C-alpha cells in the first residue's frame, strides 16, 4: 500500500507538471493551444478521476475500519480530517482567488458592459423564476397541511379547494412509491401523468419542498410565439399525530408562468447564448485555466489527505498500541504487548507499559500460585474435617450454625447439615445442649477479658430426651474457642464407650475389693454358726432347739448366697485371659444344652445349628460360660413372661455361617418382655439389670469375654407386628485358620458362673 501510494503520488505530480508546462506554452502560442486543447482536457479529466478514485479508496478504508469497530479508527479519521483541512482550506482559498483572477482577466478582453448587461438580465430572469418557484413551493407546503388528517378517499375535494386557492392548473396527491392517489385539474384526463422523480421525493422527505420550471427548454425552438411554461412544486404531507405506520404522501401543484416573464427570460437567454457562441475562444481558454487550477486543487487535496494518513498513522500507532494493551490488561490478558523502538516519548511509553504488564503477569502468577496453595490447603483441611471422628461446628455470636462436618452428625445423631444457617437450638433435641454451649461461650468472654483464657472444655451428657427417637445416652466432651469475625468453634467427641469402659473398670475394682473384704469373714461366720448348733444340740428344750436349727440354717444359707455373690465379683474382676484355639461351636453348644433338658429346667431351649459352621477362634471354657449366662438370662425372661402374659415361654439358640463365609454367628432368643429403650445402651455395664433378683453381672461378663475374643456383640428387641416379642443377643466369632484336626473340645460342662 505504501509503494502504491508513493508511485501514484509521483505519477500525479509528474502529470501535473506536464500540464502546467503545456499551459504556459499554450498561453503564448494560440495555434498550439487550439491543436492540443482536446488532449489537455482529456488528460485533466483522467487525472481528476484518478485522484478522485484514490481519495475515495482512502476514505472507504477509513470508513470500513470505523464500521468494523477497529480500535483507533476514530482517532485516525480525526487526524486525517485535521491534516486534510490544513491542506484543503488554503488550496481552496488559492483556487477561489485564482479562479476569480482568471475569469476577470479573460472577461476584460471583451465588452464588459454588454456581457454584464446580458448577465444581469439573465440573472434577473432566473431570480424572477426562482422567486416564483420558491413562492409556489411555500404555498404548496402550506396547502399540504390541509391534507394531514384527510384519508385518501376524501382527498379529491380538498385538492379541488387547493387548486382554487392557488390558481393552479393541476393538483396531484402522490404516494411515496409514485402511485397516484387523487388529482384535480388536467391530470384527471391523463392516463399516465408525469410522476415526480426519486431524487425529488428524497429531497421532499427531508421536509424541504422543491419546485422547478417546466417548458423553458422546449420553447427555444418554438418560434416567435412561445408555448406556455409552468412551475411545478412538490411538498410532503405531514402524518397526523405520531402515526408512523401510514405511507407518506406528497402534494404536487402545477401553476402556469406569466407569458411576459417567459418571453423576457427567453429573450435574455437567447441573447446570452449568441454572445457566448461568439466568445467561444475565450471560453476554451478560460476552461483551460480553470481546469489547471482545478487540477492544482486536487493535487493539494490529495497531498493533504496523503500526509494526513501517513502522519496520522505515525502519531496514532503508539497510542493504539498502548490503548490495545490497556484493553488487554482490563480484560485480564497479561500477555506481552507490542512495543515500538522509536526514540521519542511515545515509544518509551509503550516500552514502560510492556514492562508494567510483565510485572503484573508475574504478580498474578504468584497470586494464582498462592491461591492454588490455599485451595489445596482448604481442600486438605476439608478432607481432614470430613474424616474426623470428632464433631466440628462453627457458630456465630447468636448461635447460628455456619458449617459442620459429618463427624458432628454422627456424634449428635442429628442432621446438622440440613440446619446450616439456622440456630443450633432449632435442631430437634439439642435445645438444652445449645443453651449450655451458649452459656459456656458467654463465660469464656468474661474469662478472656479478665484472665486471657482463650478456650473452654466441658463434659455433657445427652439423655434420651435430648437426642431424638433413638433415646441413646451420649456422653460427650466439648471444647470451644473464639474465631475471627466473632465466630465460634465447637469441637466435641463421643466418650460414651470410654465412660462405659471406665465404669466397667471401676466396677471391676469394686468387685475385687468386695470379694476380698467380704469373703474372708464369711467362712468364720459359717463355722461359728455350725459350731453353736453342734454344741447346743440336745442341751436346750424342743422349742429352743427348733429356733436354733432354723437360725443356723438361715445363717448358713445366707453365707452360701454371699459366697456365690463374691464368686461372681471375683469372676468379673479376675476373668483370666482367653487362650484362643480352634473350637467347634456346634459341639460346644450341644454339650451345654445337655444340662438344660426338659426334666431339669422349666423351659427347654430349642437348638438350630448350621452344619456348615467351621471351627472358630476362642477359649472353650469362656465360651461355655457365655452360653450358660445367655441361656440362663433367656430362660428367666421367658419364664417371667410366661407367668405374667399367659403365653408359652420359648428359648432358641442357633448358629449360622455368615454370607461372607468369614464369621460364625451365635444367637440366643427368648420370648420375654425385652429391654426398655433406655437400658439397651447400657445393658452390658455391670449392675444394670431389669430382674428383681441378680447382680447384673451376667451380660457384663459376656461383653468382657466377647471383647477378649474380638467378637462383635449385639443386643436388641425382637419386634413382631409392632409389639416387642422378646430379646435377642448375637455374637459374631472369627474363624480359626488351623487345620480341622486341631479343633479343641472339652467335656467339662460346669460353668464357673
C-alpha positions in Angstrom: 0.0 0.0 0.0 2.8 2.4 0.8 4.5 1.7 -2.6 1.2 2.1 -4.4 0.6 5.4 -2.7 4.1 6.6 -3.5 4.0 5.6 -7.1 0.6 7.2 -7.6 1.7 10.4 -6.0 4.8 10.6 -8.2 2.7 10.0 -11.4 0.1 12.6 -10.4 2.9 15.1 -9.7 4.6 14.4 -13.0 1.3 14.7 -14.9 0.6 18.0 -13.1 3.9 19.4 -14.0 3.5 18.4 -17.7 0.1 20.1 -17.8 1.4 23.2 -16.2 4.2 23.4 -18.8 1.8 22.9 -21.6 -0.4 25.6 -20.2 2.5 28.0 -20.0 3.4 27.2 -23.6 -0.2 27.4 -24.9 -0.6 30.8 -23.3 1.9 32.3 -25.7 1.1 30.0 -28.7 -2.6 30.1 -29.7 -2.1 27.6 -32.6 -0.5 25.0 -30.3 -3.3 25.7 -27.8 -6.0 25.0 -30.3 -4.4 21.8 -31.6 -3.8 20.3 -28.1 -6.9 21.6 -26.3 -8.8 18.2 -26.6 -5.8 16.2 -25.4 -5.1 18.5 -22.5 -8.8 18.5 -21.5 -8.9 14.6 -21.6 -5.7 14.3 -19.5 -7.2 16.7 -17.0 -10.3 14.6 -16.7 -8.3 11.4 -16.3 -6.1 12.9 -13.6 -9.1 14.2 -11.8 -10.8 10.8 -11.9 -7.6 9.1 -10.7 -7.3 11.5 -7.8 -10.9 11.1 -7.0 -10.6 7.3 -7.0 -7.6 7.4 -4.7 -9.3 9.7 -2.3 -12.5 7.5 -2.4 -10.4 4.4 -1.7 -8.7 6.0 1.3 -12.0 7.3 2.6 -13.6 3.8 2.1 -10.8 2.1 4.0 -11.2 4.5 6.9 -15.0 4.1 7.0 -14.7 0.4 6.8 -12.3 0.3 9.8 -14.8 2.5 11.6 -17.8 0.3 10.8 -15.8 -2.9 11.8 -15.3 -1.3 15.2 -11.5 -1.5 14.9 -9.9 0.2 17.8 -8.3 3.6 16.8 -10.3 4.2 13.6 -11.9 7.3 15.1 -8.5 8.7 16.0 -7.2 8.1 12.5 -10.2 9.7 10.9 -9.9 12.7 13.2 -6.2 13.1 12.5 -6.8 12.7 8.7 -9.5 15.3 8.8 -7.3 17.7 10.7 -4.4 17.4 8.2 -6.8 17.5 5.3 -8.3 20.7 6.5 -4.9 22.2 6.9 -4.1 21.4 3.3 -7.6 21.9 1.7 -8.5 25.2 3.2 -5.5 27.1 1.8 -5.8 25.3 -1.5 -9.5 26.2 -1.8 -8.7 29.8 -0.9 -6.0 30.0 -3.6 -8.3 28.3 -6.1 -11.1 30.8 -5.5 -8.8 33.7 -5.8 -7.1 32.3 -8.9 -10.5 31.5 -10.4 -11.7 35.0 -9.9 -8.5 36.4 -11.4 -8.6 34.2 -14.5 -12.3 34.9 -15.0 -11.9 38.6 -14.7 -8.8 38.8 -16.8 -10.3 37.0 -19.7 -13.6 38.9 -19.3 -11.7 42.1 -19.6 -10.7 41.2 -23.2 -14.3 41.5 -24.3 -17.1 44.1 -24.0 -17.7 44.1 -20.3 -20.7 46.3 -20.3 -22.6 44.2 -22.9 -21.8 40.9 -21.2 -22.6 42.4 -17.9 -25.9 43.6 -19.1 -26.7 40.2 -20.5 -25.6 38.5 -17.3 -27.7 41.0 -15.3 -30.7 40.3 -17.5 -30.2 36.6 -17.3 -29.8 36.7 -13.6 -32.8 38.8 -13.2 -34.9 36.4 -15.2 -33.5 33.5 -13.2 -34.2 35.3 -10.0 -37.7 36.1 -11.0 -38.3 32.5 -12.0 -36.7 31.2 -8.8 -38.8 33.7 -6.8 -42.0 32.4 -8.4 -40.8 28.8 -7.9 -40.0 29.4 -4.2 -43.3 31.2 -3.6 -45.2 28.3 -5.1 -43.2 25.8 -3.1 -44.0 27.7 0.1 -47.7 27.9 -0.8 -47.7 24.2 -1.7 -46.1 23.3 1.7 -48.8 25.4 3.5 -51.6 23.8 1.5 -50.3 20.3 2.3 -51.2 20.8 5.9 -54.9 20.7 4.8 -54.3 17.0 3.8 -52.7 16.0 7.1 -55.7 14.2 8.5 -57.7 13.6 5.3 -58.0 10.0 4.2 -57.2 9.0 0.6 -60.8 8.6 -0.3 -61.7 12.2 0.6 -58.6 13.8 -0.8 -60.2 14.8 -4.1 -62.4 17.5 -2.6 -59.5 19.0 -0.7 -57.4 19.0 -3.9 -60.1 21.0 -5.7 -60.2 23.5 -2.9 -56.3 23.8 -3.0 -56.4 24.2 -6.8 -58.9 27.1 -6.5 -56.9 28.8 -3.7 -53.6 28.7 -5.6 -54.9 29.3 -9.1 -53.1 26.1 -10.3 -53.8 24.2 -13.4 -53.1 20.8 -11.8 -53.0 19.5 -8.3 -52.0 15.8 -7.7 -51.5 13.7 -4.5 -48.8 11.0 -4.8 -47.7 8.1 -2.6 -44.0 7.6 -1.6 -43.7 4.9 -4.3 -45.0 7.2 -7.1 -48.6 6.0 -7.2 -51.4 8.5 -7.9 -53.9 8.8 -5.1 -56.1 11.7 -6.3 -55.9 14.7 -8.7 -57.6 17.9 -9.6 -57.2 19.7 -13.0 -55.6 18.4 -16.2 -54.1 15.2 -14.5 -57.6 13.7 -14.3 -57.7 13.5 -18.1 -54.3 11.9 -18.5 -53.8 8.1 -18.5 -50.2 8.3 -17.3 -49.5 11.7 -15.6 -45.8 12.6 -15.1 -44.6 11.3 -11.8 -42.0 13.1 -9.6 -38.5 11.7 -9.8 -37.0 9.7 -6.9 -34.5 12.5 -6.3 -37.3 15.0 -5.8 -39.1 12.6 -3.4 -35.9 12.2 -1.4 -35.4 15.9 -1.2 -39.0 16.4 -0.1 -38.8 13.7 2.5 -36.2 15.8 4.2 -39.0 18.3 4.8 -37.7 20.6 2.0 -40.3 21.4 -0.7 -38.9 21.5 -4.2 -40.0 23.5 -7.2 -38.8 23.5 -10.8 -39.8 25.2 -14.0 -41.0 23.1 -17.0 -41.3 24.3 -20.6 -38.4 26.8 -21.0 -36.1 24.3 -22.7 -38.8 23.3 -25.2 -39.5 27.0 -26.1 -36.1 27.6 -27.5 -37.2 26.3 -30.9 -40.9 27.2 -30.6 -40.8 30.3 -32.8 -42.0 33.8 -32.2 -44.9 32.8 -30.1 -43.6 30.8 -27.1 -45.7 28.0 -25.7 -46.9 28.2 -22.1 -44.4 27.3 -19.4 -45.3 26.3 -15.8 -43.9 26.0 -12.3 -44.2 22.6 -10.6 -43.9 22.4 -6.8 -43.7 19.2 -4.6 -44.2 19.1 -0.8 -44.6 16.4 1.9 -47.9 15.9 3.6 -47.4 15.6 7.3 -48.7 12.5 9.1 -51.4 13.0 11.7 -50.0 13.0 15.3 -47.3 10.4 15.8 -48.6 7.8 13.4 -45.5 6.4 11.6 -47.1 3.3 10.2 -49.0 5.0 7.4 -47.4 5.6 4.0 -46.0 9.0 3.2 -47.9 11.2 0.7 -46.8 14.1 -1.5 -48.7 17.1 -2.9 -47.7 18.3 -6.4 -49.0 21.7 -7.6 -48.5 22.9 -11.2 -49.0 26.7 -11.9 -48.6 28.5 -15.3 -45.9 31.2 -15.6 -46.8 34.6 -16.9 -46.3 34.9 -20.6 -44.4 38.2 -20.4 -41.9 36.8 -17.9 -41.4 33.7 -20.0 -40.8 35.8 -23.1 -38.3 38.2 -21.4 -36.4 35.3 -19.9 -36.2 33.5 -23.2 -35.0 36.7 -25.0 -32.3 37.3 -22.5 -31.2 33.7 -22.6 -31.1 33.7 -26.4 -29.0 36.9 -26.5 -26.6 35.5 -24.0 -26.3 32.2 -25.9 -25.4 34.1 -29.1 -22.8 36.2 -27.2 -21.2 33.1 -25.7 -21.0 31.4 -29.1 -19.2 34.3 -30.4 -16.8 34.2 -27.5 -16.0 30.5 -27.9 -12.3 31.0 -28.0 -12.5 32.9 -24.7 -14.5 30.1 -23.1 -12.0 27.5 -24.2 -9.1 29.4 -22.7 -11.0 30.0 -19.5 -11.8 26.3 -19.2 -8.2 25.5 -19.7 -7.0 27.8 -16.9 -9.9 26.7 -14.7 -9.1 23.0 -15.4 -5.4 23.6 -14.5 -6.4 25.4 -11.3 -8.8 22.5 -10.5 -6.0 20.0 -11.0 -3.8 22.0 -8.7 -6.6 21.9 -6.1 -6.9 18.2 -6.5 -3.2 17.8 -6.1 -3.3 19.9 -2.9 -6.2 17.9 -1.5 -4.6 14.6 -2.4 -1.3 15.6 -0.8 -3.1 16.8 2.3 -5.1 13.6 2.7 -2.0 11.5 2.0 0.1 13.4 4.5 -2.9 13.2 6.9 -3.0 9.4 6.6 0.8 8.9 6.9 1.4 11.4 9.7 -1.8 10.4 11.5 -0.8 6.7 11.4 2.6 7.6 12.7 1.1 9.6 15.6 -1.7 7.2 16.3 0.3 3.9 16.1 2.0 4.2 19.5 -1.3 5.4 21.1 -3.2 2.5 19.5 -0.6 0.0 20.7 -0.8 1.5 24.2 -4.6 1.6 24.2 -4.8 -2.0 22.9 -2.5 -3.1 25.7 -4.7 -1.3 28.3 -7.8 -3.1 26.8 -6.0 -6.4 27.2 -5.0 -5.7 30.8 -8.5 -4.6 31.6 -9.8 -7.9 30.1 -7.3 -9.9 32.2 -4.9 -10.7 29.4 -1.4 -10.0 30.6 0.5 -11.5 27.7 3.5 -9.4 26.5 2.3 -6.4 24.4 3.9 -5.0 21.3 6.5 -2.2 21.8 7.8 0.5 19.5 11.6 1.0 19.3 11.3 4.7 18.5 13.4 7.2 20.4 10.5 9.6 21.2 8.4 9.7 24.3 5.6 7.6 22.8 7.9 4.7 22.1 9.3 4.9 25.6 5.8 4.9 27.0 5.0 1.6 25.1 8.1 0.0 26.5 7.3 1.1 30.0 3.8 -0.2 29.6 5.2 -3.6 28.4 7.4 -3.8 31.5 4.5 -3.0 33.7 2.4 -5.6 32.0 5.1 -8.2 32.6 5.3 -7.3 36.3 1.5 -7.6 36.6 1.7 -11.0 34.9 4.4 -12.1 37.4 2.4 -10.8 40.3 -0.7 -12.5 39.1 1.2 -15.8 38.6 2.4 -15.5 42.2 -1.1 -14.7 43.4 -2.6 -17.7 41.5 0.1 -20.0 42.9 -0.7 -18.7 46.4 -4.5 -19.1 45.8 -3.9 -22.6 44.4 -1.9 -23.5 47.6 -4.7 -22.0 49.7 -7.3 -24.0 47.8 -5.2 -27.2 48.2 -4.8 -26.5 51.9 -8.5 -25.7 52.2 -9.3 -29.0 50.4 -7.0 -30.9 52.7 -8.5 -29.3 55.7 -12.0 -30.1 54.5 -10.9 -33.7 53.9 -9.5 -33.9 57.4 -12.7 -32.4 58.9 -14.9 -34.8 56.9 -12.9 -37.8 58.1 -12.5 -36.8 61.7 -14.4 -38.9 64.2 -14.8 -35.7 66.3 -17.6 -33.3 65.6 -16.8 -29.8 64.5 -19.4 -26.9 64.4 -18.7 -23.3 63.6 -21.3 -20.9 65.1 -21.8 -17.1 65.0 -22.3 -15.0 68.1 -26.1 -15.6 68.0 -25.7 -19.4 68.0 -26.4 -19.9 64.3 -24.8 -22.9 62.6 -22.4 -21.7 59.9 -20.8 -25.0 59.0 -20.5 -28.6 60.3 -18.6 -31.8 59.4 -20.0 -35.4 59.1 -18.5 -36.2 62.5 -20.9 -33.8 64.2 -23.9 -35.6 62.7 -22.5 -38.9 63.8 -21.8 -37.9 67.3 -25.1 -35.9 68.0 -27.3 -38.3 65.9 -28.9 -35.2 64.3 -29.0 -33.9 60.6 -26.9 -30.8 61.3 -26.1 -30.2 57.7 -29.7 -29.5 57.0 -29.8 -26.8 59.7 -26.8 -24.7 58.4 -27.9 -21.1 58.5 -30.3 -21.7 61.4 -29.8 -21.6 65.2 -28.4 -24.7 66.9 -31.3 -24.6 69.3 -33.7 -25.3 66.4 -32.2 -28.8 65.9 -34.6 -31.3 67.4 -33.4 -32.5 70.8 -30.5 -30.1 71.0 -32.1 -27.0 72.6 -30.7 -27.7 76.1 -27.3 -28.5 74.6 -27.3 -25.3 72.6 -28.2 -23.3 75.7 -25.3 -24.8 77.7 -22.9 -24.2 74.8 -24.0 -20.5 74.6 -23.6 -20.2 78.3 -20.0 -21.6 78.1 -19.1 -19.1 75.4 -20.6 -16.2 77.3 -18.5 -17.2 80.3 -15.4 -17.5 78.1 -15.8 -13.9 77.0 -15.7 -12.9 80.7 -12.7 -15.1 81.4 -10.9 -13.9 78.4 -11.4 -10.3 79.4 -10.2 -11.0 83.0 -7.6 -13.7 82.7 -6.9 -14.1 79.0 -8.4 -17.6 78.7 -8.8 -18.5 75.1 -10.9 -21.7 75.3 -13.2 -23.8 77.5 -13.7 -27.5 77.9 -16.7 -29.2 79.5 -18.4 -32.6 79.5 -22.1 -33.1 78.7 -24.5 -36.0 78.9 -27.3 -36.0 76.4 -30.0 -38.3 77.6 -32.8 -39.9 75.6 -35.0 -36.8 75.6 -32.2 -34.8 74.0 -31.2 -37.0 71.1 -34.3 -37.9 69.2 -36.0 -41.2 68.7 -33.0 -43.4 69.4 -33.0 -42.3 73.1 -29.3 -43.2 73.5 -27.4 -41.7 76.3 -24.5 -39.8 74.8 -21.5 -38.7 76.8 -19.5 -36.1 75.0 -16.7 -33.8 75.9 -16.7 -30.4 74.1 -14.1 -27.7 73.6 -14.8 -24.2 72.4 -12.7 -21.3 71.2 -13.2 -17.9 69.6 -12.6 -17.4 65.9 -12.1 -14.2 63.9 -15.2 -12.2 62.8 -17.0 -13.0 66.0 -17.3 -16.7 65.0 -17.1 -19.6 67.5 -15.5 -23.0 67.1 -17.0 -26.0 68.9 -15.2 -29.4 68.8 -16.6 -32.4 70.6 -16.1 -36.2 70.9 -18.4 -39.1 71.9 -16.8 -40.6 75.0 -19.7 -42.9 75.8 -17.6 -46.0 75.2 -14.8 -44.5 77.3 -17.2 -43.7 80.1 -18.6 -47.2 79.8 -15.1 -48.7 80.0 -14.2 -46.6 82.9 -17.4 -47.6 84.7 -16.7 -51.2 84.0 -13.1 -50.8 85.3 -14.4 -49.1 88.4 -17.0 -51.8 89.0 -14.2 -54.4 88.5 -12.1 -52.7 91.1 -15.1 -52.5 93.5 -15.9 -56.2 92.8 -12.3 -57.2 93.5 -12.3 -55.3 96.8 -15.7 -56.6 97.9 -14.6 -60.2 97.1 -11.5 -59.7 99.2 -13.2 -57.9 102.1 -16.3 -59.9 102.3 -15.1 -63.5 101.5 -12.7 -63.6 104.5 -15.3 -63.2 107.3 -17.9 -65.5 105.6 -16.2 -68.8 106.5 -15.7 -67.9 110.2 -19.3 -66.8 110.4 -20.5 -70.1 108.9 -18.2 -72.2 111.1 -19.2 -70.3 114.2 -22.9 -70.9 113.5 -22.4 -74.6 112.8 -20.3 -74.9 116.0 -23.0 -73.2 118.0 -25.6 -75.7 116.6 -23.3 -78.6 117.4 -22.6 -77.5 121.0 -26.1 -76.6 121.9 -27.9 -79.5 120.2 -29.5 -81.7 122.9 -28.9 -79.1 125.6 -31.9 -77.0 125.1 -35.6 -77.7 125.0 -37.6 -78.6 121.9 -38.9 -75.2 121.0 -35.5 -73.6 121.5 -33.9 -76.4 119.6 -36.2 -75.7 116.6 -35.3 -72.0 116.7 -31.6 -72.8 116.9 -31.7 -75.2 114.0 -33.7 -72.7 111.9 -31.4 -69.8 112.7 -28.3 -71.7 112.0 -29.7 -72.9 108.6 -30.6 -69.3 107.8 -27.1 -68.1 108.6 -25.5 -70.9 106.5 -27.8 -70.3 103.5 -27.2 -66.6 103.5 -23.5 -67.2 103.9 -23.6 -69.5 100.8 -25.6 -66.9 98.9 -23.0 -64.3 99.8 -20.2 -66.7 98.7 -21.9 -67.1 95.3 -22.1 -63.3 95.1 -18.5 -62.9 96.0 -17.6 -65.6 93.4 -19.4 -63.6 90.8 -17.5 -60.5 91.8 -14.3 -62.5 91.6 -15.1 -63.9 88.2 -15.9 -60.5 86.8 -12.8 -58.8 88.4 -10.3 -61.6 87.7 -11.5 -63.1 84.5 -8.5 -64.9 83.1 -7.1 -64.0 79.7 -8.6 -66.1 76.9 -6.5 -68.8 75.3 -7.7 -68.7 71.7 -7.7 -72.0 69.9 -9.9 -73.7 67.2 -13.2 -74.6 68.8 -16.2 -76.4 67.3 -19.0 -74.1 68.3 -21.8 -76.6 67.4 -20.3 -79.3 69.6 -19.9 -76.9 72.4 -23.5 -75.8 72.3 -24.7 -79.4 72.1 -22.7 -80.3 75.3 -24.0 -77.3 77.2 -27.6 -78.0 76.2 -27.4 -81.4 77.9 -27.7 -79.5 81.2 -30.9 -77.8 80.1 -33.2 -80.7 79.3 -36.9 -80.7 79.9 -36.5 -82.6 83.2 -34.1 -80.1 84.7 -35.4 -76.7 83.5 -38.9 -75.3 83.2 -38.3 -74.2 79.6 -36.1 -76.4 77.4 -34.1 -74.4 74.8 -34.7 -75.2 71.1 -31.5 -75.7 69.1 -30.9 -74.7 65.5 -27.4 -75.4 64.4 -25.8 -74.7 61.0 -23.8 -77.8 59.9 -21.7 -75.6 57.6 -20.1 -73.7 60.6 -16.3 -74.2 60.6 -14.2 -74.0 63.8 -13.9 -70.6 65.4 -11.0 -69.0 67.4 -11.9 -69.0 71.1 -11.5 -70.2 74.6 -13.8 -73.2 75.1 -14.2 -72.6 78.8 -15.1 -68.9 78.4 -17.4 -69.5 75.5 -19.2 -72.2 77.6 -19.6 -69.6 80.3 -21.1 -67.2 77.7 -23.6 -69.8 76.6 -24.6 -70.6 80.2 -25.2 -66.9 81.0 -27.2 -66.2 77.9 -29.4 -69.3 78.3 -30.0 -68.6 82.0 -31.0 -65.0 81.2 -33.2 -66.1 78.4 -34.9 -68.7 80.5 -35.5 -66.2 83.3 -37.0 -63.7 80.8 -39.2 -66.3 79.1 -40.4 -67.8 82.4 -41.3 -64.4 83.8 -43.3 -63.5 80.6 -45.0 -66.9 80.6 -46.1 -66.4 84.2 -47.5 -62.9 83.6 -48.5 -62.8 80.0 -50.2 -66.2 79.8 -48.2 -67.3 76.8 -45.8 -70.2 76.4 -42.1 -69.4 77.1 -39.6 -70.1 74.3 -35.8 -70.0 74.2 -33.9 -70.5 70.9 -30.2 -70.9 70.4 -28.8 -71.1 66.9 -25.6 -70.9 65.0 -25.2 -69.7 61.4 -22.3 -69.2 59.0 -22.3 -65.6 57.7 -22.9 -64.9 54.0 -19.4 -63.7 53.6 -18.1 -67.1 54.9 -15.7 -65.3 57.3 -17.5 -65.4 60.6 -19.9 -67.6 62.6 -22.8 -66.0 64.5 -24.2 -67.4 67.8 -27.7 -66.1 68.6 -29.9 -66.6 71.7 -33.5 -65.5 71.6 -36.2 -65.5 74.2 -39.9 -64.7 74.4 -39.6 -62.4 77.4 -40.6 -58.7 77.8 -37.4 -57.4 76.1 -35.4 -54.4 77.3 -36.5 -50.8 77.8 -35.1 -48.4 75.3 -33.0 -46.6 77.9 -31.5 -50.0 79.1 -30.4 -51.2 75.6 -27.4 -48.8 75.5 -26.1 -49.7 79.0 -27.2 -53.4 79.2 -23.6 -54.6 79.1 -22.5 -52.4 82.0 -22.1 -54.0 85.4 -25.1 -54.0 87.8 -27.5 -52.8 85.1 -30.4 -55.2 85.2 -34.2 -55.4 84.8 -34.6 -58.5 87.1 -35.7 -58.2 90.7 -33.0 -60.8 91.6 -29.5 -60.9 90.4 -26.4 -58.8 90.3 -26.5 -57.6 86.8 -23.0 -59.1 86.0 -24.2 -61.7 83.5 -24.2 -59.6 80.4 -21.2 -57.6 81.7 -19.2 -60.9 81.8 -20.5 -61.8 78.3 -19.3 -58.5 77.0 -15.9 -58.8 78.6 -15.4 -62.3 77.2 -16.6 -61.1 73.7 -14.0 -58.3 73.8 -11.3 -60.8 74.7 -12.3 -62.9 71.7 -12.6 -59.9 69.3 -16.2 -60.9 68.7 -19.0 -58.5 67.7 -21.9 -58.5 70.1 -25.4 -57.1 69.5 -28.4 -56.8 71.8 -31.8 -55.9 70.5 -35.5 -56.4 71.0 -37.5 -58.7 68.6 -40.5 -56.9 67.1 -43.4 -58.9 65.8 -46.4 -57.0 64.4 -45.3 -53.8 66.1 -45.1 -55.4 69.5 -41.9 -56.5 71.5 -41.8 -60.3 71.3 -38.6 -60.8 73.3 -34.9 -60.1 73.3 -32.0 -61.3 71.2 -28.3 -61.5 71.8 -25.9 -62.2 68.9 -22.1 -62.8 69.0 -20.1 -63.0 65.8 -16.8 -65.0 66.1 -13.9 -65.1 63.7 -12.9 -68.4 62.0 -9.9 -70.4 63.1 -7.2 -70.8 60.5 -5.7 -74.1 61.9 -6.4 -77.4 60.3 -9.6 -79.3 61.2 -7.7 -81.9 63.2 -6.6 -79.2 65.7 -10.1 -78.5 67.0 -10.3 -78.3 70.8 -13.3 -79.6 72.6 -13.6 -80.0 76.4 -16.1 -82.3 78.2 -16.3 -80.1 81.2 -19.8 -78.8 81.4 -19.8 -77.0 84.8 -19.7 -73.2 84.3 -17.9 -71.0 86.8 -20.8 -68.6 87.0 
